[in-house]
Every structure is written in structure tokens, then in C-alpha cells.
């Protein structure tokens, strides 16, 4: 027996598992992107990415000079704590719902195993669909 967190999603998966998994992945990806957009400082993240890109270009220039390259890589590592601090809040908001959905998917597809799109298990189908929809929503909502 499988647990159903959302009866509508369960019926959607029963009706057409391919459309169902794509729909659920779309909704979850949209939820995650909107949370990221409105709980992070987008301008600071864009600035950090811009600085990292400039440092990466400098590192490529000095690939023959190990000393200078190490110095630039140290500078690059200084961005990690700042980026982590900015992106931690949306992770806290989205982790519990994602864990619950994964648990529900596991229970649903363990009780009634099926191949999605003819050859994928539920996990890989969800991952691929979520990567596609997350990329689309990032561009659509201009999320850093």
C-alpha cells in the first residue's frame, strides 16, 4: 500500500504516469525557483558570480604561474561562505517538502513499479524533468 500526500497527484499518476511525473516535477521546480527568487539577495548573487567569472579568466591567464594561480584560487574560495550564507535560507524552506515528495514517490512506485517514458525509473525521470524545468524557470524568472 502506498501513502498519498496529494490525492490529485496520485490520480494523475494513475491516469498517465509520464504526464504525471512531468507535471509533478514542473510544480516542484516552480516552487523551488520562486522560493529561491524571493528569499535570496539576487543582486549580491549576480555580483558574486560575475567576480568568480573574472577570477576564473585570470586563473586561465596564469596557468603557467603556479604561485599566482594559487593566490587567485584562494580568492575564489573566499566566495564559498558568502554564497552558502545567501543560498541557505531557500534550502531550509524547500528541503522538507522535497523530502516528503521523494518519500511519497518511493512509496507510490514501490507498490506499483512502472517505467517512465518506457525505460526510466521514477527517480531518474524526476531528476531529468526537474533539471529541464528548473533551467527553464531560472531563465524565465531571471534567478541568479
C-alpha positions in Angstrom: 0.0 0.0 0.0 1.3 3.5 -0.8 0.7 6.7 1.0 -0.9 9.5 -0.8 0.1 13.0 0.2 -1.8 14.7 -2.5 -4.8 12.7 -3.9 -4.8 14.7 -7.1 -1.2 13.8 -7.9 -1.9 10.1 -7.2 -4.8 10.2 -9.6 -2.7 12.0 -12.2 0.0 9.3 -11.9 -2.7 6.6 -12.2 -4.1 8.2 -15.3 -0.8 8.7 -17.2 2.4 8.2 -15.3 4.5 10.2 -18.0 2.3 13.3 -17.8 2.0 12.9 -14.0 5.7 12.8 -13.3 6.4 15.7 -15.7 3.6 17.7 -14.0 4.8 17.0 -10.5 8.4 17.8 -11.5 7.1 21.1 -13.1 5.2 22.1 -9.9 8.1 21.3 -7.6 10.6 23.1 -9.8 8.4 26.2 -10.0 8.0 26.1 -6.2 11.8 25.8 -5.6 12.6 28.6 -8.1 10.1 31.0 -6.7 11.3 30.4 -3.2 14.9 30.9 -4.4 14.0 34.1 -6.2 12.2 35.8 -3.2 14.3 34.5 -0.3 17.8 35.3 -1.7 19.6 38.6 -2.5 19.7 38.1 -6.3 21.8 41.2 -6.9 24.5 40.0 -4.5 24.5 36.5 -6.0 24.9 38.0 -9.5 27.8 40.1 -8.3 29.5 37.1 -6.8 29.1 35.1 -10.0 30.5 38.0 -12.0 33.5 38.2 -9.7 34.0 34.5 -9.9 33.9 34.5 -13.7 36.5 37.3 -13.8 38.8 35.3 -11.4 38.3 32.2 -13.5 39.5 34.1 -16.6 42.5 35.4 -14.6 43.3 31.9 -13.4 43.4 30.7 -17.1 45.9 33.5 -17.9 48.2 32.4 -15.1 48.0 28.7 -15.6 51.8 28.6 -16.2 52.5 30.5 -13.0 51.6 28.2 -10.0 52.2 30.9 -7.3 49.8 33.4 -8.9 47.3 30.7 -9.7 47.2 29.5 -6.0 46.7 33.1 -4.9 43.8 33.6 -7.3 42.3 30.2 -6.2 42.4 31.3 -2.6 40.5 34.4 -3.5 38.0 32.2 -5.3 37.5 30.1 -2.2 36.5 33.2 -0.2 33.3 33.3 -2.2 32.1 29.9 -0.9 31.0 31.0 2.6 29.2 34.1 1.2 27.4 32.1 -1.4 26.4 29.4 1.1 25.1 32.0 3.5 22.9 33.6 0.9 21.6 30.3 -0.5 21.0 28.6 2.8 17.5 30.1 3.5 15.8 28.7 0.4 17.3 25.3 1.1 15.8 25.3 4.6 12.3 26.3 3.1 12.3 23.7 0.4 14.0 20.7 1.9 11.1 19.3 4.0 8.6 19.4 1.1 11.1 17.8 -1.2 11.9 15.0 1.3 8.1 14.4 1.7 7.6 14.2 -2.1 10.5 11.8 -2.6 9.1 9.6 0.2 5.7 9.7 -1.5 7.2 8.9 -4.9 9.2 6.0 -3.4 6.1 4.6 -1.7 3.9 5.0 -4.8 6.4 3.5 -7.3 7.4 0.6 -4.9 3.8 -0.5 -4.7 3.3 -0.2 -8.4 6.6 -0.3 -10.3 6.5 1.2 -13.7 9.0 2.5 -16.3 8.5 6.2 -17.1 8.9 7.2 -20.8 9.3 3.5 -21.4 12.7 3.0 -19.8 13.4 5.2 -16.8 12.7 4.6 -13.2 10.8 7.2 -11.2 14.0 8.7 -9.7 15.8 9.3 -13.0 12.6 10.5 -14.7 12.1 13.1 -11.9 15.7 14.2 -11.9 15.8 14.7 -15.7 12.4 16.5 -15.7 13.3 18.7 -12.8 16.6 19.7 -14.4 14.8 20.7 -17.6 12.0 22.6 -15.8 14.4 24.3 -13.3 16.6 25.6 -16.2 13.5 27.0 -18.0 12.1 28.6 -14.8 15.6 30.1 -13.9 15.7 31.8 -17.3 12.0 32.8 -17.2 12.2 34.3 -13.7 15.8 35.6 -14.1 17.0 33.8 -11.0 20.8 34.0 -10.3 
